[in-house]
């Protein structure tokens, strides 16, 4: 696979980019001996990696590619989405949708075309869903608020055009990765009736304070608005939530996950926590082991349960 020119250079994988922080993996203690995590692969390899869990029928998924869901930016440019559906779906049949939200900051090239999101779209289709992958404008930390708007506009577009896309507009889940965790905040604070479930994979869940050593490019209001942990207190209803945590993740990211879990427990809210003790940031593509596969399989089962027709 030829790496697009826009993706060359020292950028971070779209699913693995935690607010421009390089992922610094820390040692783990296993059986009283210090065990070093595996090194991260080269970027050119990382963008090709697919999810380590597979299902029959993934490769036969039908795909609507490069649908423009909005134009935005300076200069204005189209933002694209792909829609994956099970092969052989009858015309007019509508499936619940799983919206996959990539992390950032990322280059302007298409994160949706990386192996991780192609394979997740296919996994969603093989599970009976419509899998929605797309690009948003989290190109730099100061564009986080604009990217948050893009995610909301993508969902609005999917619902408005549900018939053409083969989507059930009233059964939608949002699944965010890494820095994309910020964009779960609005869905936690003001969840619409059609939102049936949320998923967080090795995601940043608290930016009320800037990351250590990073320039502060966001206002305190934006930080509060894009901090899922802060929105728990203002939520109008609890939404079923699954959190997957990587034990060997960047300490900053796991600090935000731990803060969110502590607050959710304090409020006695419903959520499910899946921990991969030896998992790296991006364990679902980097660590081909039983625990990674178990977590992805459980996540798909969680979505099936919550997206089922009433």
Order of alpha helices (4+ residues) and beta strands (2+ residues): beta-beta-alpha-beta-beta-beta-alpha-beta-alpha-alpha-beta-alpha-beta-alpha-alpha-beta-alpha-beta-alpha-alpha
